[in-house]
Amino acid sequence: MRRAFWNATYDARNRQITIADAQEQAEGKNHQTAYDASGNIVGTVDAKGQSASFVFDARNRRISQTDRLAGVTTWRFDENSNLRHMADADNQATYAPTCWTYDARNLKLTEALPS
């Protein structure tokens, strides 16, 4: 059985910013993570150079994600931070519910599935 060893580096706030196994490190490759001032992960790059990016609003809620194929997923929240809508790159929400409603106590009432 082959044992895997990983080497990681951290920033001044003790957040992991790179990680690589022995083979990747020998090839000068690694996985990278970038953070915003609030500590949210805003970008990743894997050892193959494929990247993803993430956007957060002022309340640190993820509102957009761009995957390695440039597909964008978006989320919308109400003033109570309840998820109200999610759409994939085609704005179809093909893999998950698209809309939710909540009562005054922020309990989920309805969930609209993609058609």
MMTF fields as JSON, N, C-alpha, C and O atoms, coordinates in Angstrom:
{
  "mmtfVersion": "1.0.0",
  "mmtfProducer": "UNKNOWN",
  "numBonds": 459,
  "numAtoms": 460,
  "numGroups": 115,
  "numChains": 1,
  "numModels": 1,
  "chainsPerModel": [1],
  "groupsPerChain": [115],
  "chainIdList": ["A"],
  "bondAtomList": [4, 2, 8, 6, 12, 10, 16, 14, 20, 18, 24, 22, 28, 26, 32, 30, 36, 34, 40, 38, 44, 42, 48, 46, 52, 50, 56, 54, 60, 58, 64, 62, 68, 66, 72, 70, 76, 74, 80, 78, 84, 82, 88, 86, 92, 90, 96, 94, 100, 98, 104, 102, 108, 106, 112, 110, 116, 114, 120, 118, 124, 122, 128, 126, 132, 130, 136, 134, 140, 138, 144, 142, 148, 146, 152, 150, 156, 154, 160, 158, 164, 162, 168, 166, 172, 170, 176, 174, 180, 178, 184, 182, 188, 186, 192, 190, 196, 194, 200, 198, 204, 202, 208, 206, 212, 210, 216, 214, 220, 218, 224, 222, 228, 226, 232, 230, 236, 234, 240, 238, 244, 242, 248, 246, 252, 250, 256, 254, 260, 258, 264, 262, 268, 266, 272, 270, 276, 274, 280, 278, 284, 282, 288, 286, 292, 290, 296, 294, 300, 298, 304, 302, 308, 306, 312, 310, 316, 314, 320, 318, 324, 322, 328, 326, 332, 330, 336, 334, 340, 338, 344, 342, 348, 346, 352, 350, 356, 354, 360, 358, 364, 362, 368, 366, 372, 370, 376, 374, 380, 378, 384, 382, 388, 386, 392, 390, 396, 394, 400, 398, 404, 402, 408, 406, 412, 410, 416, 414, 420, 418, 424, 422, 428, 426, 432, 430, 436, 434, 440, 438, 444, 442, 448, 446, 452, 450, 456, 454],
  "bondOrderList": [1, 1, 1, 1, 1, 1, 1, 1, 1, 1, 1, 1, 1, 1, 1, 1, 1, 1, 1, 1, 1, 1, 1, 1, 1, 1, 1, 1, 1, 1, 1, 1, 1, 1, 1, 1, 1, 1, 1, 1, 1, 1, 1, 1, 1, 1, 1, 1, 1, 1, 1, 1, 1, 1, 1, 1, 1, 1, 1, 1, 1, 1, 1, 1, 1, 1, 1, 1, 1, 1, 1, 1, 1, 1, 1, 1, 1, 1, 1, 1, 1, 1, 1, 1, 1, 1, 1, 1, 1, 1, 1, 1, 1, 1, 1, 1, 1, 1, 1, 1, 1, 1, 1, 1, 1, 1, 1, 1, 1, 1, 1, 1, 1, 1],
  "groupList": [{"groupName": "MET", "atomNameList": ["N", "CA", "C", "O"], "elementList": ["N", "C", "C", "O"], "formalChargeList": [0, 0, 0, 0], "bondAtomList": [1, 0, 2, 1, 3, 2], "bondOrderList": [1, 1, 2], "singleLetterCode": "M", "chemCompType": "L-PEPTIDE LINKING"}, {"groupName": "ARG", "atomNameList": ["N", "CA", "C", "O"], "elementList": ["N", "C", "C", "O"], "formalChargeList": [0, 0, 0, 0], "bondAtomList": [1, 0, 2, 1, 3, 2], "bondOrderList": [1, 1, 2], "singleLetterCode": "R", "chemCompType": "L-PEPTIDE LINKING"}, {"groupName": "ALA", "atomNameList": ["N", "CA", "C", "O"], "elementList": ["N", "C", "C", "O"], "formalChargeList": [0, 0, 0, 0], "bondAtomList": [1, 0, 2, 1, 3, 2], "bondOrderList": [1, 1, 2], "singleLetterCode": "A", "chemCompType": "L-PEPTIDE LINKING"}, {"groupName": "PHE", "atomNameList": ["N", "CA", "C", "O"], "elementList": ["N", "C", "C", "O"], "formalChargeList": [0, 0, 0, 0], "bondAtomList": [1, 0, 2, 1, 3, 2], "bondOrderList": [1, 1, 2], "singleLetterCode": "F", "chemCompType": "L-PEPTIDE LINKING"}, {"groupName": "TRP", "atomNameList": ["N", "CA", "C", "O"], "elementList": ["N", "C", "C", "O"], "formalChargeList": [0, 0, 0, 0], "bondAtomList": [1, 0, 2, 1, 3, 2], "bondOrderList": [1, 1, 2], "singleLetterCode": "W", "chemCompType": "L-PEPTIDE LINKING"}, {"groupName": "ASN", "atomNameList": ["N", "CA", "C", "O"], "elementList": ["N", "C", "C", "O"], "formalChargeList": [0, 0, 0, 0], "bondAtomList": [1, 0, 2, 1, 3, 2], "bondOrderList": [1, 1, 2], "singleLetterCode": "N", "chemCompType": "L-PEPTIDE LINKING"}, {"groupName": "THR", "atomNameList": ["N", "CA", "C", "O"], "elementList": ["N", "C", "C", "O"], "formalChargeList": [0, 0, 0, 0], "bondAtomList": [1, 0, 2, 1, 3, 2], "bondOrderList": [1, 1, 2], "singleLetterCode": "T", "chemCompType": "L-PEPTIDE LINKING"}, {"groupName": "TYR", "atomNameList": ["N", "CA", "C", "O"], "elementList": ["N", "C", "C", "O"], "formalChargeList": [0, 0, 0, 0], "bondAtomList": [1, 0, 2, 1, 3, 2], "bondOrderList": [1, 1, 2], "singleLetterCode": "Y", "chemCompType": "L-PEPTIDE LINKING"}, {"groupName": "ASP", "atomNameList": ["N", "CA", "C", "O"], "elementList": ["N", "C", "C", "O"], "formalChargeList": [0, 0, 0, 0], "bondAtomList": [1, 0, 2, 1, 3, 2], "bondOrderList": [1, 1, 2], "singleLetterCode": "D", "chemCompType": "L-PEPTIDE LINKING"}, {"groupName": "GLN", "atomNameList": ["N", "CA", "C", "O"], "elementList": ["N", "C", "C", "O"], "formalChargeList": [0, 0, 0, 0], "bondAtomList": [1, 0, 2, 1, 3, 2], "bondOrderList": [1, 1, 2], "singleLetterCode": "Q", "chemCompType": "L-PEPTIDE LINKING"}, {"groupName": "ILE", "atomNameList": ["N", "CA", "C", "O"], "elementList": ["N", "C", "C", "O"], "formalChargeList": [0, 0, 0, 0], "bondAtomList": [1, 0, 2, 1, 3, 2], "bondOrderList": [1, 1, 2], "singleLetterCode": "I", "chemCompType": "L-PEPTIDE LINKING"}, {"groupName": "GLU", "atomNameList": ["N", "CA", "C", "O"], "elementList": ["N", "C", "C", "O"], "formalChargeList": [0, 0, 0, 0], "bondAtomList": [1, 0, 2, 1, 3, 2], "bondOrderList": [1, 1, 2], "singleLetterCode": "E", "chemCompType": "L-PEPTIDE LINKING"}, {"groupName": "GLY", "atomNameList": ["N", "CA", "C", "O"], "elementList": ["N", "C", "C", "O"], "formalChargeList": [0, 0, 0, 0], "bondAtomList": [1, 0, 2, 1, 3, 2], "bondOrderList": [1, 1, 2], "singleLetterCode": "G", "chemCompType": "PEPTIDE LINKING"}, {"groupName": "LYS", "atomNameList": ["N", "CA", "C", "O"], "elementList": ["N", "C", "C", "O"], "formalChargeList": [0, 0, 0, 0], "bondAtomList": [1, 0, 2, 1, 3, 2], "bondOrderList": [1, 1, 2], "singleLetterCode": "K", "chemCompType": "L-PEPTIDE LINKING"}, {"groupName": "HIS", "atomNameList": ["N", "CA", "C", "O"], "elementList": ["N", "C", "C", "O"], "formalChargeList": [0, 0, 0, 0], "bondAtomList": [1, 0, 2, 1, 3, 2], "bondOrderList": [1, 1, 2], "singleLetterCode": "H", "chemCompType": "L-PEPTIDE LINKING"}, {"groupName": "SER", "atomNameList": ["N", "CA", "C", "O"], "elementList": ["N", "C", "C", "O"], "formalChargeList": [0, 0, 0, 0], "bondAtomList": [1, 0, 2, 1, 3, 2], "bondOrderList": [1, 1, 2], "singleLetterCode": "S", "chemCompType": "L-PEPTIDE LINKING"}, {"groupName": "VAL", "atomNameList": ["N", "CA", "C", "O"], "elementList": ["N", "C", "C", "O"], "formalChargeList": [0, 0, 0, 0], "bondAtomList": [1, 0, 2, 1, 3, 2], "bondOrderList": [1, 1, 2], "singleLetterCode": "V", "chemCompType": "L-PEPTIDE LINKING"}, {"groupName": "LEU", "atomNameList": ["N", "CA", "C", "O"], "elementList": ["N", "C", "C", "O"], "formalChargeList": [0, 0, 0, 0], "bondAtomList": [1, 0, 2, 1, 3, 2], "bondOrderList": [1, 1, 2], "singleLetterCode": "L", "chemCompType": "L-PEPTIDE LINKING"}, {"groupName": "PRO", "atomNameList": ["N", "CA", "C", "O"], "elementList": ["N", "C", "C", "O"], "formalChargeList": [0, 0, 0, 0], "bondAtomList": [1, 0, 2, 1, 3, 2], "bondOrderList": [1, 1, 2], "singleLetterCode": "P", "chemCompType": "L-PEPTIDE LINKING"}, {"groupName": "CYS", "atomNameList": ["N", "CA", "C", "O"], "elementList": ["N", "C", "C", "O"], "formalChargeList": [0, 0, 0, 0], "bondAtomList": [1, 0, 2, 1, 3, 2], "bondOrderList": [1, 1, 2], "singleLetterCode": "C", "chemCompType": "L-PEPTIDE LINKING"}],
  "groupTypeList": [0, 1, 1, 2, 3, 4, 5, 2, 6, 7, 8, 2, 1, 5, 1, 9, 10, 6, 10, 2, 8, 2, 9, 11, 9, 2, 11, 12, 13, 5, 14, 9, 6, 2, 7, 8, 2, 15, 12, 5, 10, 16, 12, 6, 16, 8, 2, 13, 12, 9, 15, 2, 15, 3, 16, 3, 8, 2, 1, 5, 1, 1, 10, 15, 9, 6, 8, 1, 17, 2, 12, 16, 6, 6, 4, 1, 3, 8, 11, 5, 15, 5, 17, 1, 14, 0, 2, 8, 2, 8, 5, 9, 2, 6, 7, 2, 18, 6, 19, 4, 6, 7, 8, 2, 1, 5, 17, 13, 17, 6, 11, 2, 17, 18, 15],
  "groupIdList": [1, 2, 3, 4, 5, 6, 7, 8, 9, 10, 11, 12, 13, 14, 15, 16, 17, 18, 19, 20, 21, 22, 23, 24, 25, 26, 27, 28, 29, 30, 31, 32, 33, 34, 35, 36, 37, 38, 39, 40, 41, 42, 43, 44, 45, 46, 47, 48, 49, 50, 51, 52, 53, 54, 55, 56, 57, 58, 59, 60, 61, 62, 63, 64, 65, 66, 67, 68, 69, 70, 71, 72, 73, 74, 75, 76, 77, 78, 79, 80, 81, 82, 83, 84, 85, 86, 87, 88, 89, 90, 91, 92, 93, 94, 95, 96, 97, 98, 99, 100, 101, 102, 103, 104, 105, 106, 107, 108, 109, 110, 111, 112, 113, 114, 115],
  "secStructList": [7, 7, 7, 7, 7, 3, 3, 3, 3, 3, 7, 6, 6, 1, 7, 3, 3, 3, 3, 3, 3, 2, 2, 2, 2, 2, 6, 6, 7, 7, 3, 3, 3, 3, 3, 7, 6, 6, 1, 7, 3, 3, 3, 3, 3, 7, 6, 6, 1, 7, 3, 3, 3, 3, 3, 3, 7, 6, 6, 1, 7, 3, 3, 3, 3, 3, 7, 6, 6, 1, 7, 3, 3, 3, 3, 3, 3, 7, 6, 6, 7, 7, 3, 3, 3, 3, 3, 7, 6, 6, 1, 1, 7, 6, 6, 1, 7, 7, 3, 3, 3, 3, 7, 6, 6, 7, 7, 3, 3, 3, 3, 3, 7, 7, 7],
  "xCoordList": [0.837, 0.0, 0.888, 1.815, 0.602, 1.367, 0.852, -0.353, 1.752, 1.379, 1.48, 2.409, 0.54, 0.546, 1.017, 0.575, 1.906, 2.371, 2.02, 2.224, 1.504, 1.109, 1.913, 2.19, 2.28, 2.951, 2.051, 1.544, 1.857, 0.972, 1.715, 2.66, 1.26, 1.752, 0.554, -0.573, 0.824, -0.236, 0.12, 1.293, -0.911, -0.682, -0.556, -0.59, -0.411, -0.222, -1.424, -1.303, -2.6, -3.811, -4.075, -5.174, -3.054, -3.119, -4.145, -4.731, -4.357, -5.248, -4.384, -3.38, -4.784, -4.028, -4.11, -5.202, -2.956, -2.954, -2.425, -2.76, -1.608, -1.188, -1.103, -0.885, -1.282, -1.087, -0.687, -1.199, 0.238, 0.698, 1.161, 1.721, 0.918, 1.492, 2.925, 3.355, 3.658, 5.072, 5.282, 6.199, 4.446, 4.596, 4.313, 5.065, 3.242, 2.916, 4.031, 4.41, 4.549, 5.61, 6.853, 7.507, 7.186, 8.337, 8.147, 9.118, 6.891, 6.579, 6.371, 6.066, 6.535, 6.338, 4.881, 4.565, 3.988, 2.55, 1.997, 2.585, 0.861, 0.18, -1.263, -1.663, -2.024, -3.397, -3.326, -2.689, -3.972, -3.894, -5.281, -6.279, -5.326, -6.572, -6.339, -5.337, -7.287, -7.214, -8.42, -9.508, -8.216, -9.245, -9.472, -8.581, -10.681, -10.93, -10.632, -10.241, -10.817, -10.499, -11.334, -10.926, -12.51, -13.382, -13.079, -13.687, -12.149, -11.793, -12.565, -12.409, -13.403, -14.13, -13.182, -12.329, -13.327, -12.527, -13.084, -14.245, -12.249, -12.694, -12.107, -12.513, -11.165, -10.608, -9.822, -9.207, -9.855, -9.047, -8.454, -9.052, -7.277, -6.633, -6.083, -5.354, -6.433, -5.921, -4.562, -4.068, -3.967, -2.631, -2.582, -1.503, -3.724, -3.786, -3.993, -4.061, -4.093, -4.294, -5.743, -6.027, -6.667, -8.09, -8.565, -8.303, -9.267, -9.636, -11.139, -11.935, -11.491, -12.875, -12.821, -11.846, -13.884, -13.927, -15.284, -16.28, -15.304, -16.492, -16.653, -15.671, -17.911, -18.204, -19.153, -20.107, -18.873, -19.684, -20.234, -19.607, -21.41, -21.972, -21.433, -20.606, -21.906, -21.421, -21.726, -21.122, -22.669, -23.022, -22.356, -22.754, -21.34, -20.551, -21.361, -21.065, -22.384, -23.164, -22.64, -22.47, -22.386, -21.916, -23.058, -24.15, -22.8, -23.832, -23.501, -24.364, -22.261, -21.878, -20.679, -19.792, -20.685, -19.57, -19.326, -20.258, -18.091, -17.712, -16.828, -15.776, -17.255, -16.497, -15.382, -15.206, -14.636, -13.478, -13.848, -12.983, -15.122, -15.587, -16.271, -16.921, -16.13, -16.713, -18.225, -18.891, -18.773, -20.195, -20.436, -19.694, -21.467, -21.749, -23.022, -24.054, -22.94, -24.094, -24.311, -23.357, -25.578, -25.88, -26.906, -27.726, -26.84, -27.768, -28.3, -27.568, -29.582, -30.18, -30.823, -31.442, -30.66, -31.156, -32.109, -32.049, -33.001, -33.843, -33.111, -31.975, -33.768, -33.121, -32.786, -31.987, -33.39, -33.11, -32.092, -31.899, -31.45, -30.44, -31.019, -30.286, -32.322, -32.921, -32.631, -32.783, -32.216, -31.984, -33.316, -34.236, -33.43, -34.686, -34.617, -35.629, -33.441, -33.341, -31.916, -30.947, -31.811, -30.514, -30.644, -31.625, -29.67, -29.689, -28.298, -27.293, -28.254, -26.969, -26.531, -27.126, -25.504, -24.916, -25.914, -25.777, -26.907, -27.915, -29.141, -30.138, -29.067, -30.186, -31.397, -32.541, -31.137, -32.202, -32.372, -33.411, -31.385, -31.416, -31.765, -32.694, -31.025, -31.331, -30.996, -31.519, -30.155, -29.736, -30.226, -29.894, -31.009, -31.444, -32.708, -33.072, -33.377, -34.553, -34.202, -33.067, -35.18, -34.906, -35.371, -34.712, -36.486, -37.05, -37.595, -38.061, -37.522, -38.031, -38.825, -38.547, -39.812, -40.503, -40.446, -40.315, -40.545, -40.398, -41.504, -42.062, -41.818, -42.807, -42.116, -40.912, -42.875, -42.344, -41.268, -40.469, -41.245, -40.232, -39.028, -38.162, -38.972, -37.892, -37.867, -36.811, -39.034, -39.161, -39.584, -40.466, -38.955, -39.252, -40.682, -41.109, -41.419, -42.798, -42.9, -43.549, -42.261, -42.374, -41.012, -40.078, -40.945, -39.734, -40.178, -40.864, -39.791, -40.171, -39.042, -37.925, -39.336, -38.34, -38.305, -39.291, -37.172, -37.116, -38.096, -38.363, -38.615, -39.573, -38.88, -39.532],
  "yCoordList": [-1.17, 0.0, 1.241, 1.351, 2.161, 3.401, 4.419, 4.653, 5.005, 6.035, 7.394, 7.654, 8.236, 9.585, 10.571, 10.537, 11.432, 12.503, 13.823, 14.007, 14.724, 16.034, 17.102, 16.994, 18.118, 19.279, 20.481, 20.715, 21.242, 22.404, 23.648, 23.574, 24.797, 26.084, 26.889, 26.693, 27.802, 28.575, 30.057, 30.428, 30.893, 32.335, 32.792, 31.974, 34.099, 34.652, 34.433, 34.514, 34.153, 33.9, 32.404, 31.998, 31.588, 30.127, 29.465, 28.442, 30.058, 29.451, 28.736, 29.275, 27.525, 26.772, 27.489, 27.805, 27.746, 28.417, 27.534, 27.755, 26.54, 25.567, 24.195, 24.061, 23.177, 21.798, 21.001, 21.232, 20.055, 19.225, 17.885, 17.796, 16.836, 15.553, 15.513, 16.434, 14.456, 14.379, 14.475, 15.16, 13.799, 13.827, 15.223, 15.727, 15.844, 17.2, 18.17, 19.027, 18.026, 18.921, 18.741, 19.723, 17.497, 17.232, 17.856, 18.236, 17.959, 18.55, 20.058, 20.702, 20.625, 22.062, 22.478, 23.622, 21.55, 21.824, 21.78, 21.163, 22.443, 22.371, 22.83, 23.305, 22.682, 23.179, 24.49, 24.55, 25.538, 26.85, 27.319, 27.022, 28.055, 28.62, 30.086, 30.442, 30.95, 32.387, 32.78, 32.228, 33.737, 34.177, 35.68, 36.42, 36.124, 37.562, 38.017, 37.21, 39.306, 39.864, 39.254, 39.279, 38.703, 38.083, 36.609, 35.972, 36.064, 34.662, 33.721, 32.505, 34.256, 33.417, 32.951, 33.715, 31.713, 31.225, 31.849, 31.635, 32.625, 33.312, 32.707, 33.072, 31.795, 31.165, 29.926, 29.831, 28.97, 27.767, 27.447, 27.728, 26.858, 26.362, 24.99, 24.844, 23.971, 22.641, 22.439, 23.327, 21.28, 21.005, 20.974, 21.081, 20.831, 20.849, 22.256, 22.452, 23.241, 24.624, 24.998, 26.082, 24.128, 24.414, 25.222, 24.863, 26.319, 27.226, 27.317, 26.989, 27.769, 28.082, 29.367, 29.628, 30.171, 31.409, 31.542, 30.988, 32.285, 32.426, 33.891, 34.576, 34.374, 35.759, 35.732, 34.955, 36.591, 36.688, 38.099, 39.06, 38.22, 39.553, 40.11, 39.478, 41.287, 41.956, 41.169, 41.413, 40.22, 39.394, 38.021, 37.095, 37.898, 36.668, 35.472, 34.331, 35.737, 34.659, 34.46, 35.424, 33.209, 32.953, 33.263, 32.708, 34.149, 34.54, 34.128, 34.179, 33.722, 33.31, 32.377, 32.526, 31.41, 30.474, 30.211, 29.888, 30.346, 30.022, 28.793, 28.808, 27.715, 26.473, 26.453, 27.411, 25.356, 25.25, 25.268, 25.492, 25.034, 25.071, 26.394, 26.517, 27.381, 28.728, 28.73, 29.691, 27.675, 27.654, 28.427, 28.278, 29.249, 30.099, 29.63, 29.431, 29.459, 29.173, 30.387, 30.943, 30.803, 31.972, 31.614, 30.713, 32.343, 32.187, 33.558, 34.547, 33.618, 34.863, 34.571, 33.527, 35.521, 35.383, 36.519, 37.586, 36.283, 37.376, 38.104, 37.765, 39.108, 39.927, 39.146, 39.608, 37.961, 37.112, 36.015, 35.091, 36.131, 35.168, 33.81, 32.822, 33.746, 32.52, 32.427, 33.405, 31.253, 31.045, 31.095, 30.35, 31.971, 32.126, 31.548, 31.084, 31.57, 31.113, 30.652, 31.235, 29.593, 29.123, 28.773, 28.147, 29.166, 28.849, 28.423, 28.971, 27.436, 26.967, 27.813, 28.854, 27.374, 28.145, 28.471, 29.496, 27.626, 27.868, 28.58, 28.741, 29.007, 29.643, 28.719, 29.174, 27.429, 26.44, 25.708, 25.092, 25.769, 25.029, 23.569, 23.034, 22.932, 21.568, 20.515, 19.403, 20.824, 19.806, 20.041, 19.272, 21.086, 21.388, 22.228, 22.757, 22.357, 23.228, 24.647, 25.091, 25.354, 26.702, 27.782, 28.815, 27.573, 28.641, 28.072, 26.935, 28.897, 28.534, 29.704, 30.861, 29.405, 30.457, 30.091, 28.921, 31.116, 30.94, 31.693, 32.653, 31.249, 31.966, 33.044, 33.263, 33.712, 34.807, 34.344, 35.152, 33.039, 32.498, 31.945, 31.302, 32.197, 31.73, 30.213, 29.622, 29.59, 28.16, 27.971, 28.673, 27.023, 26.799, 26.302, 25.36, 26.956, 26.571, 25.786, 24.741, 26.286, 25.63, 25.53, 26.272, 24.574, 24.344, 24.037, 23.042, 24.885, 24.687, 23.974, 24.486, 22.792, 22.001, 22.386, 22.899, 22.143, 22.44, 21.564, 20.423, 22.113, 21.327, 20.549, 19.836],
  "zCoordList": [0.0, 0.0, 0.0, 0.802, -0.892, -1.003, 0.014, 0.113, 0.747, 1.713, 1.045, 0.281, 1.33, 0.768, 1.827, 2.975, 1.422, 2.294, 1.643, 0.443, 2.421, 1.922, 2.639, 3.833, 1.906, 2.481, 2.28, 1.184, 3.347, 3.286, 3.753, 4.538, 3.247, 3.741, 4.221, 3.766, 5.152, 5.792, 5.765, 5.728, 5.786, 5.833, 7.292, 8.211, 7.491, 8.832, 9.744, 10.966, 9.143, 9.936, 10.11, 10.486, 9.832, 9.98, 9.071, 9.423, 7.895, 6.904, 5.871, 5.404, 5.525, 4.531, 3.187, 2.714, 2.572, 1.272, 0.151, -1.012, 0.475, -0.531, 0.116, 1.32, -0.726, -0.293, -1.525, -2.62, -1.333, -2.447, -1.91, -0.818, -2.698, -2.324, -2.86, -3.555, -2.541, -2.907, -4.416, -4.871, -5.191, -6.647, -7.195, -8.029, -6.735, -7.188, -6.825, -7.623, -5.616, -5.179, -6.051, -6.402, -6.401, -7.264, -8.644, -9.299, -9.082, -10.385, -10.296, -11.3, -9.102, -8.922, -8.958, -9.284, -8.622, -8.643, -7.223, -6.335, -7.021, -5.739, -5.905, -6.968, -4.847, -4.777, -4.001, -2.949, -4.507, -3.871, -3.451, -4.107, -2.349, -1.841, -1.516, -0.896, -1.946, -1.657, -0.814, -0.975, 0.085, 1.023, 0.9, 0.482, 1.269, 1.368, 2.797, 3.641, 3.063, 4.38, 5.499, 6.66, 5.159, 6.159, 6.381, 7.242, 5.614, 5.759, 4.86, 4.968, 3.967, 3.017, 1.918, 1.466, 1.491, 0.364, -0.908, -1.256, -1.6, -2.814, -4.077, -5.181, -3.935, -5.114, -4.768, -3.706, -5.692, -5.57, -6.931, -7.97, -6.909, -8.124, -7.772, -6.791, -8.575, -8.283, -8.95, -9.646, -8.736, -9.252, -10.775, -11.359, -11.421, -12.885, -13.427, -14.641, -12.53, -12.953, -13.173, -13.682, -12.803, -12.964, -11.765, -10.617, -12.042, -10.958, -10.757, -11.637, -9.579, -9.223, -8.41, -7.707, -8.514, -7.733, -7.065, -7.53, -5.969, -5.149, -4.767, -4.482, -4.763, -4.395, -3.203, -3.167, -2.233, -1.026, -0.897, -1.341, -0.287, -0.05, 1.271, 1.928, 1.65, 2.861, 4.133, 5.177, 4.045, 5.208, 5.145, 5.853, 4.291, 4.142, 3.661, 4.014, 2.854, 2.241, 0.826, 0.081, 0.458, -0.907, -1.87, -1.749, -2.822, -3.774, -5.202, -6.079, -5.442, -6.784, -6.712, -5.871, -7.623, -7.726, -9.197, -9.933, -9.633, -11.006, -10.946, -10.307, -11.619, -11.555, -12.6, -13.352, -12.636, -13.524, -14.998, -15.845, -15.325, -16.713, -17.038, -18.076, -16.159, -16.295, -16.114, -16.5, -15.536, -15.207, -13.925, -12.954, -13.922, -12.761, -12.066, -12.707, -10.759, -9.921, -9.031, -8.486, -8.881, -8.054, -6.987, -7.163, -5.876, -4.769, -4.391, -4.432, -4.02, -3.515, -2.168, -1.964, -1.255, 0.108, 0.436, -0.175, 1.415, 1.902, 3.026, 3.358, 3.61, 4.638, 5.903, 6.718, 6.081, 7.237, 6.93, 7.72, 5.777, 5.311, 4.944, 4.889, 4.694, 4.187, 2.693, 1.961, 2.253, 0.829, 0.104, 0.443, -0.894, -1.631, -3.035, -3.56, -3.65, -5.035, -5.32, -4.833, -6.119, -6.581, -8.05, -8.453, -8.855, -10.288, -10.729, -10.277, -11.618, -12.129, -13.318, -13.595, -14.011, -15.105, -16.209, -16.876, -16.41, -17.445, -16.899, -17.604, -15.641, -14.944, -14.895, -14.932, -14.812, -14.822, -13.496, -13.259, -12.649, -11.379, -11.627, -11.021, -12.511, -12.925, -11.884, -11.956, -10.935, -9.988, -8.573, -7.671, -8.361, -6.999, -7.035, -8.085, -5.903, -5.849, -6.258, -6.084, -6.802, -7.276, -6.325, -6.202, -5.648, -4.812, -3.508, -3.446, -2.472, -1.172, -0.605, -0.923, 0.234, 0.986, 2.466, 2.824, 3.325, 4.765, 5.484, 4.953, 6.696, 7.504, 8.344, 8.209, 9.205, 10.015, 10.999, 11.472, 11.307, 12.218, 11.465, 12.059, 10.144, 9.266, 9.114, 8.889, 9.238, 8.986, 7.537, 7.042, 6.864, 5.451, 5.283, 5.949, 4.374, 4.077, 2.781, 2.733, 1.729, 0.421, -0.239, 0.064, -1.157, -1.936, -3.359, -3.596, -4.306, -5.707, -6.431, -6.515, -6.95, -7.664, -9.134, -9.663, -9.805, -11.238, -12.002, -11.625, -13.063, -13.861, -14.946, -15.708]
}
